[in-house]
Amino acid sequence: MASSSPQVPVSSATASASPSSTSSPCAACKFLRRKCQPDCVFAPYFPPDQPQKFVHVHRVFGASNVTKLLNELHPYQREDAVNSLAYEADMRLRDPVYGCVGVISILQHQLRQLQMDLSCAKSELSKYQSAAAVAAAAAAGTPGTSFGATSPVTAATGHGFINVNHPIGMTGFVYGRDQFFPAAARDPTHNLHMMLRNYDADLATRLASNGAYDADLAAAMNATSAAAFGLFGGQFSKPSAAGGDERPGIGPL
Amino acid sequence: MSNPTRCAACRYLRRRCCEDCVLAPYFPSANPHRFACVHRIFGASNVARMLQQIPVEHRRQAADAIAMEAYWRVQDPVYGSVGFISMLQREISVVQRELAETQAQITMYASQAQSQPNQIAAAQCLVEDGHLVPSQPPFPGLYQRDDISQETLRRHF
């Protein structure tokens, strides 16, 4: 599994470039040893100075599959798609077993750790705030006052934790310092195993489910596209899935 | 000798499923959609090659990961699984920022508590005598909270 999670690359190329008859062939046509046509679908996204990008994408996905994928998208979506394919291909080559799924597992683990730390920190903060309030009341000289401070546990809540389990199909994990994950579940590999088992095991269930679950995931995916749009440098118009803005629920088929 | 029950891959590709078919253990015929997604995104030959390059003990995990990536790419042809990565990275930075703010507040309260111990002690006495009834008993070791704060700070800064 990848030990690091590289940032998603921010595209620096625009989609407006197209090869002329006098310019060098794109990286794809150079690799495939064919003439780079003016309407080459790869040319805007695989410039000749980045040969490795196409090599990796071709090794993992294949040029014909990438062509079909790009042809299904609007032109303004293609650069983002190519960059995400290149990222996935890089991750798959770095980690032939888990690829991007390994990165997701690691990030999920990091996020859970941070959320637990945040919960503990908020609990600790609320203790200080309670003590400060008690001290202020004592200084004001109001004995006998019933001090109904909120408990640290309730004070510690309130952060809108994203349920990192939902997009990947994991179930049964809870947060909080006192509700520890099983020791094995702290291991991203174990989480991945659970995730992948649920992927197959919940197939029929997720097909049958609707309503709130899919709405949550659709909202998560909308946030995803907005986040990815930001990470890709904001050079493009609003991303949307091919065929419309409405996203289907995420979960195994 | 062919496999009497063709795997999903060989059924999809309309070919004979050999005994040593590399895809058969990971693409059972009961789940044809799984291979359909994988073939659409990666291609059968690419997947077979990738699995052959992986030790046998890791192939199941690899096949599952490939199937998940293919599924996500079918669902979101633009970003695929990278969309989840972006979302998680964004959420991590939000939580990190909030954690830093909370830690800063804790540090502020801790330093105030150190500089005003008498006030806190008085508050604790009132609490212990029952004059003030907080929702939780006074916490011991108030003046030794620095080690916890420092530990938490050290981990996150």
Chai-1 contact restraints between the chains, C-beta under 6 A:
chainA,res_idxA,chainB,res_idxB,connection_type,confidence,min_distance_angstrom,max_distance_angstrom,comment,restraint_id
A,V8,B,V82,contact,1.0,0.0,6.0,A-B,restraint_1
A,V8,B,S86,contact,1.0,0.0,6.0,A-B,restraint_2
A,F61,B,F42,contact,1.0,0.0,6.0,A-B,restraint_3
A,G62,B,G43,contact,1.0,0.0,6.0,A-B,restraint_4
A,G62,B,N46,contact,1.0,0.0,6.0,A-B,restraint_5
A,N65,B,G43,contact,1.0,0.0,6.0,A-B,restraint_6
A,Q77,B,V78,contact,1.0,0.0,6.0,A-B,restraint_7
A,D80,B,V78,contact,1.0,0.0,6.0,A-B,restraint_8
A,A81,B,V78,contact,1.0,0.0,6.0,A-B,restraint_9
A,S84,B,Y79,contact,1.0,0.0,6.0,A-B,restraint_10
A,S84,B,G80,contact,1.0,0.0,6.0,A-B,restraint_11
A,S84,B,V82,contact,1.0,0.0,6.0,A-B,restraint_12
A,Y87,B,V82,contact,1.0,0.0,6.0,A-B,restraint_13
A,P96,B,I54,contact,1.0,0.0,6.0,A-B,restraint_14
A,V97,B,H58,contact,1.0,0.0,6.0,A-B,restraint_15
A,V97,B,Q61,contact,1.0,0.0,6.0,A-B,restraint_16
A,V97,B,A62,contact,1.0,0.0,6.0,A-B,restraint_17
A,Y98,B,A65,contact,1.0,0.0,6.0,A-B,restraint_18
A,G99,B,A65,contact,1.0,0.0,6.0,A-B,restraint_19
A,C100,B,E69,contact,1.0,0.0,6.0,A-B,restraint_20
A,C100,B,S81,contact,1.0,0.0,6.0,A-B,restraint_21
A,V101,B,A65,contact,1.0,0.0,6.0,A-B,restraint_22
A,V101,B,M68,contact,1.0,0.0,6.0,A-B,restraint_23
A,V103,B,I85,contact,1.0,0.0,6.0,A-B,restraint_24
A,I104,B,F84,contact,1.0,0.0,6.0,A-B,restraint_25
A,L107,B,L88,contact,1.0,0.0,6.0,A-B,restraint_26
A,Q110,B,I92,contact,1.0,0.0,6.0,A-B,restraint_27
A,L111,B,L88,contact,1.0,0.0,6.0,A-B,restraint_28
A,L111,B,E91,contact,1.0,0.0,6.0,A-B,restraint_29
A,L111,B,I92,contact,1.0,0.0,6.0,A-B,restraint_30
A,L114,B,V95,contact,1.0,0.0,6.0,A-B,restraint_31
A,Q115,B,V95,contact,1.0,0.0,6.0,A-B,restraint_32
A,D117,B,L99,contact,1.0,0.0,6.0,A-B,restraint_33
A,L118,B,V95,contact,1.0,0.0,6.0,A-B,restraint_34
A,L118,B,E98,contact,1.0,0.0,6.0,A-B,restraint_35
A,L118,B,L99,contact,1.0,0.0,6.0,A-B,restraint_36
A,A121,B,L99,contact,1.0,0.0,6.0,A-B,restraint_37
A,A121,B,T102,contact,1.0,0.0,6.0,A-B,restraint_38
A,A121,B,Q103,contact,1.0,0.0,6.0,A-B,restraint_39
A,K122,B,T102,contact,1.0,0.0,6.0,A-B,restraint_40
A,E124,B,I106,contact,1.0,0.0,6.0,A-B,restraint_41
A,L125,B,T102,contact,1.0,0.0,6.0,A-B,restraint_42
A,L125,B,Q105,contact,1.0,0.0,6.0,A-B,restraint_43
A,L125,B,I106,contact,1.0,0.0,6.0,A-B,restraint_44
A,K127,B,F139,contact,1.0,0.0,6.0,A-B,restraint_45
A,Y128,B,Y109,contact,1.0,0.0,6.0,A-B,restraint_46
A,S130,B,P134,contact,1.0,0.0,6.0,A-B,restraint_47
A,V134,B,A123,contact,1.0,0.0,6.0,A-B,restraint_48
A,V134,B,L132,contact,1.0,0.0,6.0,A-B,restraint_49
A,A135,B,Q119,contact,1.0,0.0,6.0,A-B,restraint_50
A,A135,B,I120,contact,1.0,0.0,6.0,A-B,restraint_51
A,A135,B,A123,contact,1.0,0.0,6.0,A-B,restraint_52
A,A138,B,A122,contact,1.0,0.0,6.0,A-B,restraint_53
A,A138,B,A123,contact,1.0,0.0,6.0,A-B,restraint_54
A,A138,B,L126,contact,1.0,0.0,6.0,A-B,restraint_55
A,P143,B,H131,contact,1.0,0.0,6.0,A-B,restraint_56
A,G144,B,H131,contact,1.0,0.0,6.0,A-B,restraint_57
A,S146,B,V133,contact,1.0,0.0,6.0,A-B,restraint_58
A,F147,B,L132,contact,1.0,0.0,6.0,A-B,restraint_59
A,F147,B,V133,contact,1.0,0.0,6.0,A-B,restraint_60
A,F147,B,P134,contact,1.0,0.0,6.0,A-B,restraint_61
A,A149,B,P134,contact,1.0,0.0,6.0,A-B,restraint_62
A,A149,B,S135,contact,1.0,0.0,6.0,A-B,restraint_63
A,S151,B,S135,contact,1.0,0.0,6.0,A-B,restraint_64
A,I162,B,E91,contact,1.0,0.0,6.0,A-B,restraint_65
A,P167,B,F84,contact,1.0,0.0,6.0,A-B,restraint_66
A,L196,B,D64,contact,1.0,0.0,6.0,A-B,restraint_67
A,T224,B,G83,contact,1.0,0.0,6.0,A-B,restraint_68
A,T224,B,M87,contact,1.0,0.0,6.0,A-B,restraint_69
A,A227,B,S86,contact,1.0,0.0,6.0,A-B,restraint_70
A,A227,B,M87,contact,1.0,0.0,6.0,A-B,restraint_71
A,A227,B,R90,contact,1.0,0.0,6.0,A-B,restraint_72
A,A228,B,Y79,contact,1.0,0.0,6.0,A-B,restraint_73
A,A228,B,G83,contact,1.0,0.0,6.0,A-B,restraint_74
A,A228,B,S86,contact,1.0,0.0,6.0,A-B,restraint_75
A,L231,B,S86,contact,1.0,0.0,6.0,A-B,restraint_76
A,P239,B,V78,contact,1.0,0.0,6.0,A-B,restraint_77
A,A241,B,D76,contact,1.0,0.0,6.0,A-B,restraint_78
A,A242,B,P77,contact,1.0,0.0,6.0,A-B,restraint_79
A,P248,B,Q75,contact,1.0,0.0,6.0,A-B,restraint_80
A,L253,B,H33,contact,1.0,0.0,6.0,A-B,restraint_81
